[in-house]
Amino acid sequence: MSLARNDHKTKSFSELNLPANFDNDTVSSYCTFTYFEAFKNAINFKDLLRNVVTYQKPVNSTFSTADVLDCLIDTSILGYFRFQHLEDFRQDLGYLQIKGLPIPSEKVFRDLLKQLPEKSRGELIQLNEKLLALQAENEPPRDLVLDFDDTVCTVFGKQEGTGTGYNPKYHGRASYKEKVCVISKTHELVNATLENGKHHTNHEFLEFFMSCKNTLPDDWYIKRVRGDAGLFDQNNFNYFEDQSIEYVIKARKVSSIHKIVDYVNKNQDEFPWQKIDKIYSVTEVRTALPAWEKDRRFVLVRKSLPQVKKDGQLIIDLDEVKYDYQVIITNIDYLTAEEIFHDYNQRCNVENKIDELKEGFAFDQNSQRNKKCNELYLLIKVIAYNLHNWFKRQILPKYMHHHEITTIRRILYRKVGNIVGNGRYRHIKFAPCTWLKEVITHIRMMLKQFRKQEVFT
């Protein structure tokens, strides 16, 4: 058989079947991670770890507790969550140069999670609190909107502390329930819990809220709380009203709520529907449910639905339009019904953030049999997420602030290069890339400005 050949374009077999040498100890798949390490250095993160997490490993240990936790945070940011994959990570010689010390083995990570005492849970929460406090010292006071939600995390083994509750994807499977509190717009993760899968969203919610409140810096003030129907509870409303905290919470579709919708529809002269667009309309009513002690404001949202013929073809019959309803309860009186509707819709960002936490930080992976180990690892991921979120908003170019961690890994961290030189002449060699050059120039400039701030010196 004859093969077509173009001598001036095609290399010879010997030019393609190249010999290989394995002596380059400067190449790294994560050269740009050095800038995140510089950020941690600027805020004295390693010292913060040593001061807050008090557990001391035996004196003959190769790695200290702070060394192992610091490396676990790095691996979380770089996307290594399964302990069996960490052996590959240990082979990156450039990363070893960045850290200046060897990388712990898989066994060291597992053993530390088992060895850490119960009080380490509170210490990791305190570490997250101190990180947020450091961040607050570098910016003006804030009024916060807190978004609350929870998510089901299915387990595929016999993990301690799981239960069989509502599971939309894997019916009848055991799971954990993770409850989270996220700050709207800036997306700091205030707190997270690992609970039995049987727990309802409202299970010990006010205790969780208080833990979140205590985690916040003194000059970050809670203005508003948003939540889905799981938080529809008069005890929650009473608490927020007593504390002068605004709330925007979706109502559960119980019979009393259906009666309110029916009453409004029968009295449209008194409660006219205000059209927002071609699909949505809003109205409002002030009333009390049967067991309540006082009236509250309900914002009703009506969504027009297309009818479906038997053959599946979509049509809209203007004479028989069908609707879907949702009801929002709030103590805010200075926003219109439409503005309440739009404000509640911003809560969907917390659902997007949970998706990022699962996909980007493996929040739904709880592979350890011991619940304490799973909970400690979850809190380590919380710290990794917040640390990186601060770095992203403070150091990276503004157009990258909305990027999720998976995107930042792909376009920034996973850039192969060589770390060469020594001392002040140490530098990285990359393949030519105008975009990367501009980004790194910006990062280095912002790191220098950040380091000069007296709060970290």
C-alpha positions in Angstrom: 0.0 0.0 0.0 1.3 3.4 -0.9 1.0 6.3 1.6 0.9 9.9 0.3 3.9 11.9 1.4 4.8 15.6 1.6 8.5 15.9 2.3 8.5 19.6 3.2 5.7 19.2 5.8 6.1 15.7 7.2 8.8 14.9 9.8 10.6 11.6 9.5 9.9 8.7 11.9 13.1 9.2 13.7 12.3 12.9 14.3 9.0 11.9 16.0 10.1 8.8 17.9 12.2 10.9 20.3 14.2 9.6 23.3 13.2 10.9 26.7 15.2 12.2 29.7 13.7 12.3 33.2 16.0 14.8 34.9 14.1 18.1 34.8 13.5 19.0 38.5 12.1 22.5 37.8 9.0 21.8 35.6 5.6 22.1 37.3 2.0 21.8 36.3 1.1 24.5 38.9 3.7 27.2 38.6 1.2 30.0 39.0 0.1 28.6 42.3 3.2 30.4 43.7 1.1 33.6 43.6 -1.6 32.1 45.8 1.2 30.9 48.2 2.5 34.5 48.2 -1.0 35.7 49.2 -1.0 33.2 52.1 2.4 34.4 53.1 1.2 38.0 53.1 -1.5 37.3 55.6 0.7 35.0 57.7 -1.6 32.1 57.2 0.7 29.4 58.4 1.2 31.2 61.7 -2.6 31.6 62.0 -2.9 27.8 61.6 -0.3 27.1 64.3 -2.0 29.5 66.7 -5.6 28.4 66.3 -5.3 24.6 65.8 -3.7 23.4 69.0 -3.3 19.7 68.4 0.4 18.8 68.4 1.7 15.7 66.6 4.4 13.6 68.2 7.8 15.2 68.3 9.3 12.6 65.9 6.7 13.4 63.2 8.1 14.6 59.9 5.2 17.0 59.4 3.5 19.3 61.9 -0.3 19.7 62.1 -0.1 23.1 60.4 2.0 21.6 57.6 -0.6 18.9 56.9 -3.6 21.2 57.1 -1.9 23.8 54.9 -1.2 21.1 52.3 -4.8 19.9 52.5 -6.0 23.4 51.8 -3.7 23.6 48.7 -4.9 20.3 47.4 -8.5 21.4 47.8 -7.9 24.5 45.8 -6.0 22.6 43.1 -8.7 19.9 42.8 -7.2 16.9 44.5 -9.9 15.5 46.9 -9.5 11.8 46.7 -6.6 10.8 48.9 -5.4 8.1 46.5 -4.8 10.9 43.9 -2.4 12.8 46.2 0.5 10.5 45.3 0.4 12.0 41.8 0.4 15.5 43.3 3.5 14.7 45.4 5.5 14.1 42.2 5.2 17.8 41.1 8.8 19.0 41.7 7.9 22.6 40.9 5.2 22.6 43.6 7.9 21.2 46.0 10.0 24.2 45.2 7.1 26.6 45.9 6.4 25.0 49.3 10.1 24.5 50.3 9.3 21.2 52.0 8.1 17.7 51.0 4.5 16.8 50.5 2.8 14.4 53.1 1.6 11.1 51.9 -2.0 9.9 51.7 -1.6 8.1 55.0 -0.5 11.2 56.8 -3.6 13.1 55.7 -5.9 10.3 56.7 -4.2 9.8 60.0 -4.3 13.4 61.0 -8.1 13.6 60.4 -8.5 10.6 62.7 -6.1 12.0 65.3 -7.5 15.5 65.6 -9.7 15.7 68.8 -13.3 16.8 68.8 -12.3 20.3 69.9 -10.5 20.8 66.5 -14.0 21.3 64.9 -14.5 24.4 67.0 -10.9 25.5 66.3 -11.4 25.2 62.5 -14.6 27.3 62.8 -12.6 29.8 64.8 -9.9 29.8 62.0 -12.6 30.6 59.5 -13.8 33.4 61.8 -10.3 34.9 62.0 -9.9 34.8 58.2 -13.1 36.7 57.8 -12.0 39.2 60.5 -8.7 39.7 58.7 -10.6 40.4 55.5 -12.8 42.9 57.3 -9.8 44.8 58.6 -8.9 45.5 54.9 -12.2 47.0 53.9 -15.0 49.3 55.1 -18.0 48.1 57.2 -20.7 46.1 55.3 -24.4 45.5 55.5 -24.9 41.8 54.7 -27.6 39.8 53.1 -27.3 36.2 54.2 -28.6 33.3 52.0 -29.4 30.0 53.7 -29.9 26.6 52.0 -29.1 23.0 52.4 -28.2 20.1 50.1 -28.4 16.3 50.2 -25.1 14.5 49.9 -25.5 10.8 49.1 -23.0 8.4 50.6 -21.9 5.2 48.9 -20.7 3.2 51.9 -21.5 2.9 55.7 -20.6 6.3 56.9 -21.3 7.2 60.5 -24.1 9.7 61.2 -26.0 9.3 57.9 -29.7 8.7 57.5 -32.3 7.9 54.9 -34.3 11.0 54.3 -35.5 13.0 51.3 -33.1 12.3 48.4 -34.2 13.6 45.0 -31.6 11.8 43.0 -31.0 8.5 44.8 -34.3 7.5 46.4 -33.9 5.5 49.5 -30.1 6.0 49.8 -28.4 7.1 53.0 -27.1 10.6 52.9 -25.8 13.6 54.9 -27.5 16.9 54.8 -25.2 19.9 54.5 -26.5 23.3 55.7 -24.7 26.4 54.4 -24.8 30.2 54.9 -23.4 32.3 52.1 -23.0 36.1 52.0 -24.8 37.5 48.9 -22.8 39.1 46.1 -19.3 38.6 47.7 -20.0 34.9 48.3 -18.0 34.3 51.5 -19.1 31.0 53.1 -19.9 31.9 56.7 -20.5 28.3 58.0 -21.5 24.8 57.0 -22.7 21.8 58.9 -22.7 18.1 58.3 -26.0 16.6 59.5 -28.0 13.4 59.4 -29.8 13.0 56.0 -33.1 12.8 57.9 -32.9 16.3 59.2 -35.2 19.0 57.8 -33.9 22.3 56.6 -35.3 24.0 59.7 -33.7 21.5 62.1 -31.9 23.6 64.8 -31.9 26.5 62.3 -31.8 29.3 64.8 -28.8 27.7 66.5 -27.1 27.5 63.1 -28.0 31.1 62.5 -26.5 32.2 65.8 -23.3 30.3 65.0 -23.1 32.2 61.7 -23.8 35.5 63.4 -21.0 34.8 65.9 -18.6 34.0 63.0 -19.1 37.4 61.4 -16.6 40.3 62.0 -17.9 43.0 64.3 -18.4 45.6 61.6 -20.3 43.3 59.2 -23.9 43.8 60.0 -26.7 41.4 59.1 -29.4 43.4 57.2 -31.4 40.7 55.6 -31.9 36.9 55.6 -33.2 34.9 52.7 -34.3 31.3 52.6 -36.5 28.8 50.9 -39.7 27.2 52.1 -37.8 25.0 54.6 -37.4 28.0 56.9 -41.1 28.9 56.8 -41.6 28.9 60.6 -43.2 31.4 62.9 -40.4 31.0 65.5 -37.9 32.1 62.8 -40.1 35.1 61.9 -40.5 36.1 65.6 -36.7 35.9 66.2 -35.8 38.0 63.1 -38.5 40.6 64.0 -37.2 40.9 67.6 -33.6 41.3 66.3 -34.7 43.9 63.7 -33.4 41.7 60.8 -35.2 41.8 57.5 -36.3 38.5 56.1 -37.5 37.3 52.7 -38.6 33.6 52.9 -40.6 31.4 50.6 -43.9 30.0 52.0 -44.6 26.3 52.2 -47.5 25.2 50.0 -49.7 24.2 53.0 -53.5 24.4 52.9 -53.6 27.8 54.6 -51.4 29.2 51.9 -53.7 27.8 49.2 -56.6 29.5 50.9 -54.8 32.8 50.8 -54.2 32.4 47.0 -57.9 31.4 46.5 -59.1 34.4 48.5 -56.9 36.8 46.5 -58.2 35.4 43.2 -61.8 35.8 44.3 -61.2 39.4 45.4 -59.1 40.8 42.5 -60.7 44.2 42.8 -59.1 44.5 46.3 -55.9 42.6 45.4 -55.2 43.3 41.7 -52.4 41.4 39.9 -49.6 43.7 38.8 -48.0 42.4 35.6 -44.2 42.2 35.6 -43.7 40.7 32.2 -45.4 38.3 29.8 -45.2 35.4 32.4 -45.1 36.8 35.9 -47.5 39.0 37.9 -47.5 39.9 41.6 -49.9 41.1 44.3 -49.8 41.2 48.1 -52.0 40.7 51.1 -51.5 41.2 54.8 -53.0 38.5 57.0 -52.2 35.9 59.7 -52.2 32.1 59.5 -54.5 30.3 62.0 -51.8 29.6 64.6 -50.1 33.0 64.3 -50.2 35.8 66.8 -50.2 38.7 64.3 -50.6 39.6 60.6 -47.6 39.5 58.2 -47.0 40.6 54.6 -47.4 38.0 51.9 -46.2 38.7 48.3 -48.0 36.4 45.8 -46.3 35.6 42.5 -48.3 34.2 39.6 -46.6 32.4 36.7 -48.7 31.7 33.6 -48.2 28.2 32.2 -48.7 27.0 28.6 -51.2 24.3 28.2 -50.2 21.0 26.7 -52.3 19.2 24.1 -52.5 15.4 24.2 -50.0 15.1 21.4 -47.5 17.1 23.4 -47.6 20.3 21.3 -47.5 23.4 23.4 -50.2 26.0 23.0 -51.5 28.9 25.0 -55.3 29.2 25.3 -56.0 32.8 26.3 -59.5 31.8 27.6 -58.1 29.1 30.0 -54.7 30.2 31.1 -53.3 28.1 33.9 -51.0 29.4 36.6 -48.4 28.3 39.1 -48.1 30.2 42.3 -45.4 30.9 44.8 -45.8 33.0 48.0 -43.1 35.0 49.7 -43.4 36.2 53.3 -41.4 39.3 54.4 -41.3 42.0 57.1 -39.9 44.6 54.6 -42.4 47.4 54.0 -40.4 49.8 52.0 -40.0 47.6 48.9 -42.8 47.0 46.4 -44.2 43.5 45.7 -42.2 43.4 42.5 -39.0 44.4 44.2 -39.5 41.6 46.8 -40.0 39.2 44.0 -36.7 40.2 42.4 -34.9 40.2 45.7 -35.9 36.7 46.5 -34.9 35.6 43.0 -31.3 36.7 43.9 -31.3 33.9 46.4 -30.8 31.5 43.5 -27.1 32.5 43.7 -26.7 30.4 46.8 -27.9 27.4 44.8 -25.3 28.1 42.1 -22.7 28.5 44.9 -23.6 25.1 46.3 -23.1 23.6 42.8 -19.6 25.2 42.8 -18.9 23.9 46.2 -19.9 20.4 45.1 -18.2 20.4 41.7 -15.2 22.6 42.6 -14.5 21.7 46.2 -16.1 18.2 46.5 -18.4 19.2 49.3 -20.6 16.2 48.5 -17.8 13.7 48.9 -17.7 12.3 52.4 -15.7 9.1 52.0 -14.4 8.6 55.5 -16.3 6.1 57.7 -16.0 8.4 60.8 -18.3 11.4 60.9 -15.8 13.5 62.7 -13.3 13.0 59.9 -15.8 13.9 57.3 -16.9 17.0 59.2 -13.3 18.2 59.8 -12.5 17.7 56.1 -15.6 19.7 55.2 -14.5 22.6 57.5 -11.0 22.5 55.9 -12.7 22.9 52.5 -14.7 25.8 53.9 -11.4 27.5 54.8 -9.9 26.7 51.4 -12.9 28.1 49.7 -12.9 31.4 51.7 -9.2 31.8 51.4 -9.3 31.5 47.7 -12.5 33.6 47.4 -10.6 36.4 49.2 -7.5 36.0 46.9 -9.8 36.0 43.8 -11.6 39.2 44.8 -8.5 41.0 46.2 -5.8 40.0 43.7 -7.2 38.7 40.4 -8.3 41.0 37.6 -11.9 42.2 38.1 -13.3 40.3 35.2 -12.2 37.1 36.8 -14.1 37.7 40.1 -17.1 35.9 38.8 -15.1 32.9 37.6 -15.7 29.6 39.5 -12.7 27.6 40.9 -12.9 25.1 38.0 -12.5 27.8 35.5 -9.6 29.4 37.4 -7.8 26.1 37.6 -8.2 25.6 33.9 -7.1 29.0 32.7 -4.6 30.0 35.4 -3.3 27.3 37.8 -2.8 24.5 35.4 -0.2 26.2 33.3 3.0 24.3 32.9 6.2 26.1 33.3 9.7 25.9 34.7 10.8 27.5 38.0 14.4 28.5 37.5 17.1 30.6 39.2 17.9 31.1 42.9 17.1 33.7 45.5 16.1 37.1 44.1 16.8 35.8 40.5 14.2 33.0 40.8 11.6 33.2 38.1 9.1 31.2 36.0 9.5 30.4 32.3 6.3 29.9 30.4 5.5 29.3 26.8 4.6 32.6 25.0 1.0 33.7 26.0 0.0 37.4 25.9 -3.1 36.8 28.1 -1.2 35.0 30.8 1.5 37.6 30.8 -1.0 40.4 31.4 -2.8 38.5 34.2 0.4 37.6 36.0 1.7 41.2 35.7 -1.6 42.3 37.3 -1.4 39.7 40.0 2.2 40.6 41.0 1.3 44.3 41.2 -1.8 43.6 43.4 0.2 41.3 45.7 2.8 44.0 46.2 0.1 46.6 47.1 -1.6 44.1 49.3 1.6 43.2 51.2 2.3 46.8 52.0 -0.9 47.2 54.1 0.0 47.5 57.7 -2.8 45.2 58.9 -0.8 42.2 57.9 2.7 43.3 59.1 
